[in-house]
Amino acid sequence: MSWVYLGIAVVFEVAVGLFASKAKGFTHAGWTVATLAGGAIATFFLSLALLTFDVGAGYAIWTSVAGVGIVIVGALFLGQRLDWKKSLGILIVIGGVVGLQLSGAA
Amino acid sequence: MTTTTTATTTTDSKTRSWLVLLLAGVFEVGYALSVGGSEGFTVLGWSVSAVVFFLLTLYALSVALKRIDVGIGYAVWAGIGAVGAALLGPVFFDESLTPARGLWLAVIIGGLVWLKLADSVKVGSRKAAAGAGAEPAVGAATTSSPR
């Protein structure tokens, strides 16, 4: 069940990225509400998943899958194609976050 | 070139967007630490702090994403959040910063700097970038903007 919770948390985290872009600095009410609701739901399901998951591993999976998912969503729905330099930078940062989370709970 | 003025304006607002994005990352750190301190939202002070930082971080992220691609914005936001939480965790809670974690922090920070540079290359200097490599081209593209 915790994998399902983690999956839901990922989907909503990706949605937050998309919604926050659409909200344009919270000037669009509907997308602003969607951003806040999405953020709250993502956090809620992440915390449910982390009850049974190892916190570091769960968080690492969550951020990395969401980070890649957001790049894909950005390309599909916002027309934001990234060149290899930007893609590499994103991979380095997300890889670093994964490494940090897996190198033992702080 | 004829596009100098436009390019400078774009660079300035882009720089501002990056500053707002950094701020969003700082708020994210505050959110992460507050959620940790709230112990499942049972401690009132930390819980209120978590809600406030939650609103601030998403607002700043949304402002920054007006000009920064969402894939980059999210990675930077999450990256700063992770770095800040790892650095400040030992200050507020019973945590420690091991050498291995320090190394990963350096990787993240290196990636963040790389992303900032990659995102600053202007369209007009793409050819120069291809010919001379990333570093000089980025410098040439942003000579007019303080960084």
gemmi code that builds the backbone of each chain (N, CA, C; Angstrom):
import gemmi

chains = {
    "A": [
        ("MET", (0.828, -1.213, 0.000), (0.000, 0.000, 0.000), (0.862, 1.262, 0.000)),
        ("SER", (2.025, 1.178, 0.636), (2.869, 2.369, 0.725), (3.380, 2.788, -0.654)),
        ("TRP", (3.539, 1.795, -1.580), (3.940, 2.133, -2.949), (2.843, 2.932, -3.642)),
        ("VAL", (1.583, 2.593, -3.371), (0.460, 3.336, -3.949), (0.462, 4.763, -3.419)),
        ("TYR", (0.657, 4.908, -2.097), (0.723, 6.246, -1.504), (1.850, 7.059, -2.132)),
        ("LEU", (3.000, 6.409, -2.306), (4.158, 7.101, -2.882), (3.861, 7.521, -4.325)),
        ("GLY", (3.192, 6.634, -5.076), (2.819, 6.946, -6.452), (1.890, 8.151, -6.526)),
        ("ILE", (0.898, 8.174, -5.638), (-0.035, 9.302, -5.598), (0.725, 10.589, -5.247)),
        ("ALA", (1.636, 10.479, -4.281), (2.422, 11.652, -3.873), (3.250, 12.184, -5.044)),
        ("VAL", (3.801, 11.285, -5.860), (4.590, 11.690, -7.029), (3.707, 12.413, -8.044)),
        ("VAL", (2.551, 11.817, -8.342), (1.634, 12.405, -9.336), (1.247, 13.830, -8.923)),
        ("PHE", (0.935, 14.008, -7.635), (0.521, 15.340, -7.196), (1.693, 16.319, -7.143)),
        ("GLU", (2.902, 15.819, -6.866), (4.076, 16.695, -6.873), (4.337, 17.201, -8.299)),
        ("VAL", (4.199, 16.308, -9.281), (4.350, 16.703, -10.683), (3.273, 17.737, -11.037)),
        ("ALA", (2.055, 17.482, -10.559), (0.951, 18.410, -10.815), (1.240, 19.777, -10.213)),
        ("VAL", (1.851, 19.808, -9.025), (2.180, 21.087, -8.386), (3.106, 21.909, -9.285)),
        ("GLY", (4.093, 21.234, -9.892), (4.994, 21.943, -10.798), (4.236, 22.570, -11.958)),
        ("LEU", (3.355, 21.774, -12.566), (2.554, 22.258, -13.690), (1.614, 23.394, -13.256)),
        ("PHE", (0.899, 23.166, -12.147), (-0.066, 24.158, -11.650), (0.632, 25.466, -11.261)),
        ("ALA", (1.799, 25.359, -10.592), (2.523, 26.561, -10.154), (2.966, 27.387, -11.358)),
        ("SER", (3.290, 26.698, -12.479), (3.620, 27.419, -13.706), (2.401, 28.136, -14.255)),
        ("LYS", (1.282, 27.421, -14.259), (0.034, 27.989, -14.788), (-0.472, 29.145, -13.927)),
        ("ALA", (-0.182, 29.103, -12.620), (-0.703, 30.115, -11.688), (-0.030, 31.468, -11.881)),
        ("LYS", (1.118, 31.492, -12.584), (1.838, 32.732, -12.913), (1.933, 33.688, -11.728)),
        ("GLY", (2.617, 33.234, -10.672), (2.805, 34.096, -9.502), (1.518, 34.314, -8.741)),
        ("PHE", (0.644, 33.308, -8.742), (-0.643, 33.349, -8.019), (-1.550, 34.463, -8.541)),
        ("THR", (-1.459, 34.791, -9.827), (-2.354, 35.800, -10.392), (-3.589, 35.135, -11.006)),
        ("HIS", (-3.548, 33.812, -11.199), (-4.714, 33.080, -11.693), (-5.304, 32.273, -10.530)),
        ("ALA", (-6.501, 32.665, -10.094), (-7.083, 32.095, -8.872), (-7.230, 30.575, -8.934)),
        ("GLY", (-7.785, 30.080, -10.036), (-8.050, 28.650, -10.144), (-6.781, 27.814, -10.025)),
        ("TRP", (-5.743, 28.204, -10.787), (-4.482, 27.461, -10.756), (-3.786, 27.620, -9.412)),
        ("THR", (-4.010, 28.785, -8.753), (-3.417, 29.003, -7.428), (-4.004, 28.020, -6.421)),
        ("VAL", (-5.337, 27.903, -6.436), (-6.009, 26.950, -5.546), (-5.530, 25.525, -5.847)),
        ("ALA", (-5.416, 25.211, -7.151), (-4.958, 23.878, -7.557), (-3.530, 23.621, -7.057)),
        ("THR", (-2.675, 24.657, -7.130), (-1.287, 24.513, -6.661), (-1.249, 24.178, -5.173)),
        ("LEU", (-1.999, 24.956, -4.383), (-1.992, 24.764, -2.925), (-2.600, 23.412, -2.554)),
        ("ALA", (-3.722, 23.079, -3.211), (-4.356, 21.786, -2.921), (-3.426, 20.641, -3.311)),
        ("GLY", (-2.806, 20.748, -4.493), (-1.878, 19.714, -4.953), (-0.705, 19.539, -3.998)),
        ("GLY", (-0.170, 20.670, -3.525), (0.954, 20.616, -2.593), (0.576, 19.932, -1.292)),
        ("ALA", (-0.625, 20.262, -0.796), (-1.089, 19.662, 0.461), (-1.316, 18.159, 0.295)),
        ("ILE", (-1.935, 17.768, -0.824), (-2.212, 16.344, -1.075), (-0.910, 15.573, -1.248)),
        ("ALA", (0.046, 16.160, -1.993), (1.346, 15.495, -2.201), (2.044, 15.257, -0.860)),
        ("THR", (2.058, 16.298, -0.018), (2.703, 16.173, 1.293), (2.008, 15.127, 2.149)),
        ("PHE", (0.662, 15.126, 2.094), (-0.117, 14.177, 2.902), (0.207, 12.732, 2.520)),
        ("PHE", (0.167, 12.435, 1.223), (0.413, 11.057, 0.795), (1.888, 10.666, 0.958)),
        ("LEU", (2.786, 11.641, 0.829), (4.198, 11.337, 1.081), (4.387, 10.927, 2.541)),
        ("SER", (3.746, 11.677, 3.439), (3.911, 11.350, 4.859), (3.291, 9.990, 5.182)),
        ("LEU", (2.178, 9.649, 4.497), (1.583, 8.312, 4.679), (2.563, 7.232, 4.213)),
        ("ALA", (3.168, 7.466, 3.037), (4.109, 6.488, 2.494), (5.321, 6.323, 3.408)),
        ("LEU", (5.766, 7.451, 3.986), (6.988, 7.413, 4.798), (6.760, 6.770, 6.161)),
        ("LEU", (5.503, 6.484, 6.491), (5.234, 5.762, 7.742), (5.826, 4.360, 7.674)),
        ("THR", (5.782, 3.758, 6.479), (6.301, 2.403, 6.324), (7.610, 2.354, 5.539)),
        ("PHE", (7.802, 3.309, 4.599), (9.044, 3.351, 3.845), (10.194, 3.810, 4.733)),
        ("ASP", (11.411, 3.409, 4.361), (12.579, 4.069, 4.908), (12.517, 5.525, 4.430)),
        ("VAL", (12.636, 6.486, 5.366), (12.413, 7.889, 5.020), (13.346, 8.359, 3.907)),
        ("GLY", (14.640, 8.042, 4.022), (15.599, 8.481, 3.012), (15.277, 7.912, 1.641)),
        ("ALA", (15.024, 6.606, 1.589), (14.732, 5.944, 0.308), (13.422, 6.455, -0.284)),
        ("GLY", (12.404, 6.565, 0.554), (11.103, 7.039, 0.082), (11.187, 8.441, -0.484)),
        ("TYR", (11.898, 9.312, 0.241), (12.030, 10.691, -0.202), (12.840, 10.769, -1.493)),
        ("ALA", (13.899, 9.924, -1.587), (14.751, 9.911, -2.778), (13.948, 9.509, -4.015)),
        ("ILE", (13.130, 8.456, -3.883), (12.299, 8.002, -5.006), (11.314, 9.096, -5.400)),
        ("TRP", (10.684, 9.662, -4.379), (9.674, 10.702, -4.605), (10.247, 11.882, -5.390)),
        ("THR", (11.343, 12.483, -4.909), (11.918, 13.653, -5.585), (12.424, 13.327, -6.973)),
        ("SER", (13.101, 12.184, -7.123), (13.712, 11.888, -8.417), (12.662, 11.609, -9.488)),
        ("VAL", (11.662, 10.776, -9.158), (10.620, 10.474, -10.146), (9.818, 11.732, -10.465)),
        ("ALA", (9.520, 12.527, -9.431), (8.783, 13.772, -9.655), (9.607, 14.741, -10.507)),
        ("GLY", (10.906, 14.824, -10.236), (11.769, 15.740, -10.981), (11.808, 15.410, -12.461)),
        ("VAL", (11.931, 14.117, -12.769), (11.931, 13.683, -14.170), (10.541, 13.859, -14.777)),
        ("GLY", (9.520, 13.504, -14.001), (8.137, 13.636, -14.477), (7.794, 15.067, -14.837)),
        ("ILE", (8.313, 16.024, -14.033), (8.018, 17.433, -14.277), (8.674, 17.917, -15.568)),
        ("VAL", (9.876, 17.402, -15.864), (10.520, 17.756, -17.131), (9.650, 17.284, -18.305)),
        ("ILE", (9.131, 16.049, -18.198), (8.286, 15.479, -19.260), (6.991, 16.273, -19.399)),
        ("VAL", (6.355, 16.573, -18.261), (5.114, 17.346, -18.268), (5.357, 18.750, -18.848)),
        ("GLY", (6.508, 19.346, -18.487), (6.849, 20.669, -19.012), (6.971, 20.651, -20.527)),
        ("ALA", (7.553, 19.569, -21.056), (7.705, 19.445, -22.508), (6.357, 19.200, -23.180)),
        ("LEU", (5.530, 18.350, -22.553), (4.247, 17.972, -23.166), (3.206, 19.087, -23.103)),
        ("PHE", (3.077, 19.719, -21.935), (1.975, 20.659, -21.725), (2.373, 22.125, -21.784)),
        ("LEU", (3.679, 22.425, -21.606), (4.096, 23.825, -21.601), (5.037, 24.141, -22.769)),
        ("GLY", (5.325, 23.116, -23.588), (6.208, 23.336, -24.737), (7.624, 23.720, -24.354)),
        ("GLN", (8.072, 23.278, -23.161), (9.417, 23.627, -22.703), (10.393, 22.484, -22.988)),
        ("ARG", (11.008, 22.542, -24.172), (12.024, 21.542, -24.518), (13.356, 21.990, -23.937)),
        ("LEU", (14.049, 21.099, -23.247), (15.321, 21.464, -22.637), (16.486, 20.926, -23.460)),
        ("ASP", (17.545, 21.746, -23.598), (18.736, 21.248, -24.306), (19.509, 20.310, -23.383)),
        ("TRP", (20.593, 19.705, -23.922), (21.299, 18.685, -23.132), (21.972, 19.269, -21.901)),
        ("LYS", (22.406, 20.541, -21.996), (23.087, 21.154, -20.844), (22.145, 21.286, -19.654)),
        ("LYS", (20.917, 21.763, -19.943), (19.939, 21.930, -18.859), (19.520, 20.570, -18.314)),
        ("SER", (19.326, 19.608, -19.219), (18.940, 18.267, -18.795), (20.014, 17.651, -17.899)),
        ("LEU", (21.279, 17.853, -18.290), (22.387, 17.320, -17.500), (22.399, 17.960, -16.104)),
        ("GLY", (22.192, 19.272, -16.069), (22.169, 19.981, -14.785), (21.081, 19.439, -13.867)),
        ("ILE", (19.896, 19.199, -14.443), (18.784, 18.659, -13.659), (19.153, 17.273, -13.122)),
        ("LEU", (19.785, 16.446, -13.987), (20.187, 15.102, -13.561), (21.207, 15.159, -12.421)),
        ("ILE", (22.157, 16.104, -12.516), (23.178, 16.232, -11.461), (22.517, 16.608, -10.129)),
        ("VAL", (21.630, 17.615, -10.175), (20.984, 18.078, -8.941), (20.131, 16.963, -8.335)),
        ("ILE", (19.301, 16.323, -9.161), (18.412, 15.275, -8.641), (19.232, 14.075, -8.164)),
        ("GLY", (20.294, 13.736, -8.938), (21.181, 12.659, -8.510), (21.818, 12.975, -7.161)),
        ("GLY", (22.187, 14.238, -6.971), (22.775, 14.660, -5.702), (21.794, 14.533, -4.551)),
        ("VAL", (20.529, 14.914, -4.796), (19.505, 14.807, -3.754), (19.277, 13.334, -3.388)),
        ("VAL", (19.238, 12.469, -4.406), (19.074, 11.032, -4.159), (20.248, 10.496, -3.330)),
        ("GLY", (21.468, 10.866, -3.747), (22.653, 10.422, -3.014), (22.626, 10.888, -1.569)),
        ("LEU", (22.225, 12.146, -1.388), (22.155, 12.723, -0.037), (21.170, 11.937, 0.834)),
        ("GLN", (20.001, 11.657, 0.255), (18.962, 10.971, 1.027), (19.343, 9.528, 1.346)),
        ("LEU", (20.102, 8.907, 0.433), (20.458, 7.500, 0.639), (21.691, 7.326, 1.515)),
        ("SER", (22.450, 8.410, 1.703), (23.674, 8.279, 2.502), (23.363, 8.447, 3.990)),
        ("GLY", (22.353, 7.738, 4.422), (22.036, 7.687, 5.851), (21.156, 8.818, 6.306)),
        ("ALA", (20.214, 8.509, 7.203), (19.368, 9.534, 7.781), (20.249, 10.476, 8.570)),
        ("ALA", (19.957, 11.784, 8.447), (20.811, 12.775, 9.091), (20.763, 12.647, 10.604)),
    ],
    "B": [
        ("MET", (24.664, 44.100, -31.341), (23.616, 43.721, -32.298), (22.364, 44.538, -32.037)),
        ("THR", (21.378, 44.377, -32.896), (20.169, 45.185, -32.752), (19.323, 44.746, -31.561)),
        ("THR", (19.548, 43.547, -31.083), (18.703, 43.012, -30.020), (19.280, 43.262, -28.626)),
        ("THR", (20.310, 44.120, -28.562), (21.010, 44.310, -27.289), (20.062, 44.702, -26.154)),
        ("THR", (19.203, 45.705, -26.418), (18.312, 46.200, -25.371), (17.373, 45.104, -24.888)),
        ("THR", (16.770, 44.407, -25.849), (15.856, 43.324, -25.505), (16.571, 42.253, -24.692)),
        ("ALA", (17.780, 41.912, -25.163), (18.535, 40.858, -24.494), (18.844, 41.244, -23.054)),
        ("THR", (19.226, 42.528, -22.854), (19.565, 42.977, -21.515), (18.347, 42.907, -20.595)),
        ("THR", (17.199, 43.362, -21.117), (15.970, 43.329, -20.326), (15.625, 41.901, -19.946)),
        ("THR", (15.733, 41.001, -20.929), (15.433, 39.600, -20.670), (16.365, 39.047, -19.605)),
        ("THR", (17.658, 39.420, -19.730), (18.639, 38.936, -18.772), (18.308, 39.417, -17.367)),
        ("ASP", (17.920, 40.706, -17.254), (17.610, 41.269, -15.945), (16.441, 40.558, -15.283)),
        ("SER", (15.343, 40.371, -16.035), (14.176, 39.737, -15.432), (14.468, 38.270, -15.151)),
        ("LYS", (15.338, 37.677, -15.983), (15.726, 36.292, -15.742), (16.513, 36.187, -14.439)),
        ("THR", (17.427, 37.159, -14.236), (18.210, 37.176, -12.997), (17.288, 37.324, -11.794)),
        ("ARG", (16.298, 38.209, -11.932), (15.340, 38.424, -10.834), (14.569, 37.132, -10.558)),
        ("SER", (14.170, 36.437, -11.629), (13.445, 35.178, -11.453), (14.294, 34.154, -10.698)),
        ("TRP", (15.596, 34.141, -11.003), (16.487, 33.208, -10.298), (16.604, 33.568, -8.829)),
        ("LEU", (16.616, 34.877, -8.521), (16.676, 35.296, -7.118), (15.413, 34.848, -6.384)),
        ("VAL", (14.257, 35.019, -7.052), (12.993, 34.582, -6.447), (12.995, 33.066, -6.252)),
        ("LEU", (13.591, 32.353, -7.220), (13.672, 30.891, -7.122), (14.537, 30.478, -5.926)),
        ("LEU", (15.664, 31.192, -5.729), (16.518, 30.918, -4.562), (15.729, 31.149, -3.276)),
        ("LEU", (14.939, 32.232, -3.289), (14.109, 32.557, -2.119), (13.098, 31.438, -1.868)),
        ("ALA", (12.495, 30.932, -2.956), (11.547, 29.820, -2.829), (12.230, 28.620, -2.182)),
        ("GLY", (13.494, 28.387, -2.574), (14.258, 27.285, -1.987), (14.467, 27.490, -0.496)),
        ("VAL", (14.745, 28.746, -0.100), (14.944, 29.061, 1.320), (13.650, 28.807, 2.102)),
        ("PHE", (12.514, 29.238, 1.529), (11.213, 28.996, 2.175), (10.945, 27.496, 2.292)),
        ("GLU", (11.375, 26.754, 1.269), (11.197, 25.302, 1.272), (11.967, 24.663, 2.435)),
        ("VAL", (13.159, 25.216, 2.690), (13.956, 24.741, 3.833), (13.181, 24.989, 5.128)),
        ("GLY", (12.619, 26.207, 5.238), (11.824, 26.543, 6.423), (10.644, 25.603, 6.577)),
        ("TYR", (10.035, 25.259, 5.445), (8.893, 24.339, 5.471), (9.320, 22.948, 5.947)),
        ("ALA", (10.432, 22.450, 5.358), (10.905, 21.107, 5.711), (11.255, 21.025, 7.200)),
        ("LEU", (11.960, 22.055, 7.698), (12.352, 22.044, 9.109), (11.129, 22.150, 10.016)),
        ("SER", (10.148, 22.967, 9.605), (8.940, 23.150, 10.419), (8.131, 21.866, 10.492)),
        ("VAL", (7.976, 21.192, 9.332), (7.239, 19.928, 9.320), (7.939, 18.914, 10.232)),
        ("GLY", (9.277, 18.894, 10.145), (10.037, 17.988, 11.010), (9.808, 18.296, 12.483)),
        ("GLY", (9.814, 19.595, 12.812), (9.644, 20.007, 14.204), (8.226, 19.834, 14.717)),
        ("SER", (7.253, 19.833, 13.793), (5.848, 19.780, 14.214), (5.447, 18.395, 14.700)),
        ("GLU", (6.286, 17.386, 14.416), (6.031, 15.998, 14.817), (4.605, 15.582, 14.485)),
        ("GLY", (4.325, 15.548, 13.168), (2.994, 15.148, 12.714), (1.934, 16.183, 13.055)),
        ("PHE", (2.329, 17.467, 13.010), (1.431, 18.594, 13.274), (0.792, 18.500, 14.661)),
        ("THR", (1.574, 18.057, 15.649), (1.065, 18.015, 17.025), (1.642, 19.155, 17.862)),
        ("VAL", (2.720, 19.798, 17.358), (3.287, 20.942, 18.066), (2.801, 22.218, 17.376)),
        ("LEU", (2.057, 23.067, 18.099), (1.354, 24.191, 17.479), (2.291, 25.177, 16.773)),
        ("GLY", (3.331, 25.645, 17.480), (4.219, 26.658, 16.910), (4.830, 26.223, 15.589)),
        ("TRP", (5.402, 25.030, 15.577), (6.020, 24.503, 14.353), (4.972, 24.270, 13.271)),
        ("SER", (3.751, 23.904, 13.658), (2.686, 23.642, 12.682), (2.286, 24.929, 11.962)),
        ("VAL", (2.117, 26.007, 12.728), (1.787, 27.303, 12.136), (2.902, 27.739, 11.196)),
        ("SER", (4.137, 27.600, 11.661), (5.302, 27.945, 10.858), (5.316, 27.142, 9.549)),
        ("ALA", (4.950, 25.852, 9.628), (4.925, 24.996, 8.434), (3.916, 25.507, 7.412)),
        ("VAL", (2.719, 25.889, 7.890), (1.676, 26.381, 6.976), (2.127, 27.677, 6.297)),
        ("VAL", (2.715, 28.588, 7.079), (3.177, 29.865, 6.530), (4.249, 29.627, 5.451)),
        ("PHE", (5.235, 28.780, 5.768), (6.305, 28.502, 4.801), (5.772, 27.767, 3.576)),
        ("PHE", (4.755, 26.925, 3.776), (4.122, 26.206, 2.666), (3.553, 27.199, 1.652)),
        ("LEU", (2.839, 28.223, 2.163), (2.261, 29.238, 1.277), (3.355, 30.068, 0.606)),
        ("LEU", (4.363, 30.464, 1.391), (5.439, 31.306, 0.859), (6.243, 30.584, -0.226)),
        ("THR", (6.569, 29.312, 0.019), (7.431, 28.603, -0.921), (6.717, 28.367, -2.252)),
        ("LEU", (5.424, 28.026, -2.199), (4.698, 27.789, -3.448), (4.448, 29.090, -4.198)),
        ("TYR", (4.229, 30.189, -3.445), (4.037, 31.491, -4.086), (5.315, 31.909, -4.830)),
        ("ALA", (6.441, 31.842, -4.128), (7.709, 32.246, -4.744), (8.040, 31.342, -5.930)),
        ("LEU", (7.768, 30.042, -5.791), (8.019, 29.120, -6.904), (7.192, 29.516, -8.120)),
        ("SER", (5.926, 29.840, -7.882), (5.037, 30.202, -8.978), (5.507, 31.475, -9.675)),
        ("VAL", (6.003, 32.444, -8.896), (6.534, 33.683, -9.479), (7.769, 33.368, -10.336)),
        ("ALA", (8.662, 32.552, -9.795), (9.901, 32.229, -10.512), (9.610, 31.473, -11.808)),
        ("LEU", (8.594, 30.604, -11.788), (8.297, 29.769, -12.953), (7.673, 30.548, -14.106)),
        ("LYS", (7.364, 31.840, -13.857), (6.874, 32.657, -14.967), (7.956, 32.759, -16.040)),
        ("ARG", (9.233, 32.740, -15.639), (10.324, 32.907, -16.604), (11.283, 31.728, -16.671)),
        ("ILE", (11.204, 30.828, -15.696), (12.140, 29.701, -15.692), (11.377, 28.420, -16.029)),
        ("ASP", (11.964, 27.596, -16.901), (11.320, 26.331, -17.280), (11.050, 25.490, -16.032)),
        ("VAL", (9.892, 24.842, -16.003), (9.447, 24.162, -14.786), (10.397, 23.033, -14.379)),
        ("GLY", (10.986, 22.338, -15.359), (11.907, 21.250, -15.035), (13.130, 21.757, -14.271)),
        ("ILE", (13.660, 22.901, -14.724), (14.807, 23.520, -14.068), (14.382, 24.074, -12.712)),
        ("GLY", (13.267, 24.795, -12.715), (12.786, 25.422, -11.484), (12.557, 24.414, -10.373)),
        ("TYR", (11.950, 23.288, -10.732), (11.664, 22.277, -9.712), (12.942, 21.678, -9.151)),
        ("ALA", (13.905, 21.353, -10.050), (15.166, 20.748, -9.605), (15.915, 21.695, -8.664)),
        ("VAL", (15.958, 22.986, -9.022), (16.663, 23.967, -8.193), (15.964, 24.117, -6.845)),
        ("TRP", (14.648, 24.199, -6.884), (13.819, 24.354, -5.677), (14.048, 23.166, -4.732)),
        ("ALA", (13.936, 21.963, -5.266), (14.120, 20.762, -4.456), (15.573, 20.633, -3.994)),
        ("GLY", (16.513, 21.023, -4.868), (17.932, 20.925, -4.538), (18.316, 21.836, -3.381)),
        ("ILE", (17.861, 23.099, -3.457), (18.154, 24.038, -2.366), (17.487, 23.563, -1.078)),
        ("GLY", (16.255, 23.068, -1.217), (15.548, 22.565, -0.043), (16.329, 21.454, 0.644)),
        ("ALA", (16.875, 20.531, -0.156), (17.619, 19.396, 0.406), (18.922, 19.859, 1.051)),
        ("VAL", (19.634, 20.772, 0.354), (20.895, 21.292, 0.900), (20.650, 22.019, 2.220)),
        ("GLY", (19.665, 22.900, 2.218), (19.377, 23.692, 3.415), (18.955, 22.834, 4.590)),
        ("ALA", (18.101, 21.848, 4.306), (17.631, 20.965, 5.382), (18.792, 20.154, 5.951)),
        ("ALA", (19.700, 19.710, 5.071), (20.852, 18.917, 5.537), (21.807, 19.771, 6.363)),
        ("LEU", (21.953, 21.055, 5.976), (22.866, 21.938, 6.699), (22.278, 22.408, 8.027)),
        ("LEU", (20.956, 22.691, 8.028), (20.338, 23.267, 9.229), (19.772, 22.206, 10.174)),
        ("GLY", (19.557, 20.984, 9.661), (19.069, 19.907, 10.520), (19.910, 19.738, 11.781)),
        ("PRO", (21.241, 19.701, 11.626), (22.110, 19.553, 12.806), (21.995, 20.718, 13.780)),
        ("VAL", (21.584, 21.903, 13.267), (21.474, 23.076, 14.132), (20.241, 22.980, 15.033)),
        ("PHE", (19.115, 22.551, 14.439), (17.848, 22.550, 15.176), (17.525, 21.218, 15.848)),
        ("PHE", (17.956, 20.133, 15.214), (17.565, 18.821, 15.724), (18.803, 17.974, 16.023)),
        ("ASP", (18.551, 16.783, 16.499), (19.641, 15.883, 16.843), (20.104, 15.144, 15.579)),
        ("GLU", (20.737, 15.898, 14.666), (21.212, 15.301, 13.424), (22.691, 15.617, 13.262)),
        ("SER", (23.341, 14.878, 12.361), (24.744, 15.161, 12.109), (25.019, 15.200, 10.610)),
        ("LEU", (26.067, 15.932, 10.230), (26.439, 16.037, 8.813), (27.700, 15.205, 8.575)),
        ("THR", (27.528, 14.045, 7.967), (28.663, 13.151, 7.724), (29.440, 13.604, 6.491)),
        ("PRO", (30.704, 13.162, 6.343), (31.489, 13.509, 5.142), (30.786, 13.092, 3.855)),
        ("ALA", (30.147, 11.901, 3.849), (29.454, 11.431, 2.643), (28.349, 12.409, 2.259)),
        ("ARG", (27.588, 12.856, 3.253), (26.511, 13.809, 2.970), (27.083, 15.141, 2.490)),
        ("GLY", (28.224, 15.536, 3.069), (28.885, 16.765, 2.626), (29.261, 16.698, 1.157)),
        ("LEU", (29.721, 15.515, 0.732), (30.097, 15.305, -0.663), (28.884, 15.461, -1.583)),
        ("TRP", (27.756, 14.858, -1.189), (26.535, 14.964, -1.996), (26.028, 16.404, -2.040)),
        ("LEU", (26.226, 17.133, -0.941), (25.841, 18.551, -0.939), (26.646, 19.305, -1.999)),
        ("ALA", (27.953, 18.972, -2.091), (28.807, 19.622, -3.092), (28.317, 19.295, -4.505)),
        ("VAL", (27.906, 18.034, -4.725), (27.379, 17.638, -6.039), (26.146, 18.463, -6.389)),
        ("ILE", (25.219, 18.583, -5.417), (23.989, 19.348, -5.657), (24.317, 20.804, -5.981)),
        ("ILE", (25.177, 21.403, -5.163), (25.524, 22.821, -5.362), (26.197, 23.018, -6.722)),
        ("GLY", (27.088, 22.086, -7.093), (27.711, 22.154, -8.407), (26.665, 22.098, -9.516)),
        ("GLY", (25.681, 21.216, -9.356), (24.603, 21.083, -10.336), (23.759, 22.347, -10.434)),
        ("LEU", (23.525, 22.990, -9.265), (22.725, 24.219, -9.244), (23.448, 25.332, -10.010)),
        ("VAL", (24.758, 25.453, -9.769), (25.547, 26.483, -10.464), (25.543, 26.207, -11.971)),
        ("TRP", (25.749, 24.928, -12.330), (25.718, 24.518, -13.737), (24.387, 24.909, -14.380)),
        ("LEU", (23.287, 24.643, -13.686), (21.960, 24.958, -14.230), (21.787, 26.456, -14.432)),
        ("LYS", (22.261, 27.247, -13.453), (22.145, 28.701, -13.568), (22.890, 29.184, -14.810)),
        ("LEU", (24.110, 28.650, -15.015), (24.901, 29.056, -16.183), (24.231, 28.601, -17.473)),
        ("ALA", (23.747, 27.350, -17.502), (23.121, 26.805, -18.708), (21.852, 27.574, -19.058)),
        ("ASP", (21.175, 28.100, -18.023), (19.916, 28.811, -18.244), (20.155, 30.268, -18.632)),
        ("SER", (21.411, 30.735, -18.544), (21.706, 32.146, -18.815), (22.194, 32.386, -20.235)),
        ("VAL", (22.497, 31.300, -20.972), (22.996, 31.450, -22.334), (21.904, 32.039, -23.213)),
        ("LYS", (22.242, 33.157, -23.873), (21.244, 33.823, -24.706), (21.209, 33.216, -26.105)),
        ("VAL", (20.071, 33.358, -26.761), (19.889, 32.795, -28.089), (20.959, 33.311, -29.048)),
        ("GLY", (21.269, 34.598, -28.951), (22.224, 35.220, -29.858), (23.632, 34.662, -29.736)),
        ("SER", (23.940, 34.058, -28.573), (25.301, 33.573, -28.359), (25.392, 32.061, -28.487)),
        ("ARG", (24.347, 31.445, -29.003), (24.352, 29.986, -29.155), (25.527, 29.514, -29.993)),
        ("LYS", (25.818, 30.240, -31.105), (26.923, 29.861, -31.983), (28.233, 29.964, -31.239)),
        ("ALA", (28.401, 31.071, -30.508), (29.630, 31.250, -29.737), (29.764, 30.133, -28.707)),
        ("ALA", (28.634, 29.752, -28.111), (28.656, 28.703, -27.101), (29.125, 27.388, -27.720)),
        ("ALA", (28.614, 27.112, -28.919), (28.985, 25.870, -29.583), (30.470, 25.881, -29.948)),
        ("GLY", (30.977, 27.062, -30.348), (32.358, 27.137, -30.773), (33.355, 27.197, -29.624)),
        ("ALA", (33.017, 27.964, -28.588), (34.013, 28.242, -27.556), (33.795, 27.459, -26.271)),
        ("GLY", (32.737, 26.696, -26.175), (32.471, 25.986, -24.930), (31.624, 26.832, -24.007)),
        ("ALA", (31.043, 26.212, -22.996), (30.039, 26.858, -22.159), (30.578, 28.077, -21.406)),
        ("GLU", (31.720, 27.946, -20.784), (32.183, 28.957, -19.837), (32.358, 30.347, -20.452)),
        ("PRO", (33.178, 30.490, -21.538), (33.372, 31.818, -22.108), (32.073, 32.373, -22.688)),
        ("ALA", (31.268, 31.503, -23.310), (30.039, 31.957, -23.942), (29.080, 32.537, -22.909)),
        ("VAL", (28.978, 31.874, -21.771), (28.097, 32.366, -20.718), (28.573, 33.724, -20.241)),
        ("GLY", (29.911, 33.856, -20.080), (30.471, 35.127, -19.648), (30.146, 36.231, -20.645)),
        ("ALA", (30.295, 35.911, -21.927), (30.045, 36.905, -22.963), (28.582, 37.305, -22.998)),
        ("ALA", (27.712, 36.322, -22.748), (26.283, 36.595, -22.848), (25.788, 37.468, -21.704)),
        ("THR", (26.469, 37.436, -20.584), (25.933, 38.117, -19.404), (26.835, 39.241, -18.910)),
        ("THR", (27.724, 39.725, -19.790), (28.658, 40.757, -19.329), (27.935, 41.986, -18.823)),
        ("SER", (26.750, 42.283, -19.364), (26.064, 43.506, -18.979), (25.256, 43.336, -17.698)),
        ("SER", (25.105, 42.084, -17.243), (24.267, 41.892, -16.063), (25.108, 41.536, -14.841)),
        ("PRO", (24.855, 42.189, -13.740), (25.576, 41.854, -12.506), (25.129, 40.498, -12.004)),
        ("ARG", (26.046, 39.667, -11.608), (25.632, 38.371, -11.091), (26.226, 38.096, -9.734)),
    ],
}
model = gemmi.Model(1)
for chain_id, residues in chains.items():
    chain = gemmi.Chain(chain_id)
    for i, (resn, *xyz) in enumerate(residues, 1):
        res = gemmi.Residue()
        res.name, res.seqid = resn, gemmi.SeqId(i, " ")
        for name, pos in zip(("N", "CA", "C"), xyz):
            atom = gemmi.Atom()
            atom.name, atom.element = name, gemmi.Element(name[0])
            atom.pos, atom.b_iso = gemmi.Position(*pos), 0.0
            res.add_atom(atom)
        chain.add_residue(res)
    model.add_chain(chain)
structure = gemmi.Structure()
structure.add_model(model)
structure.setup_entities()
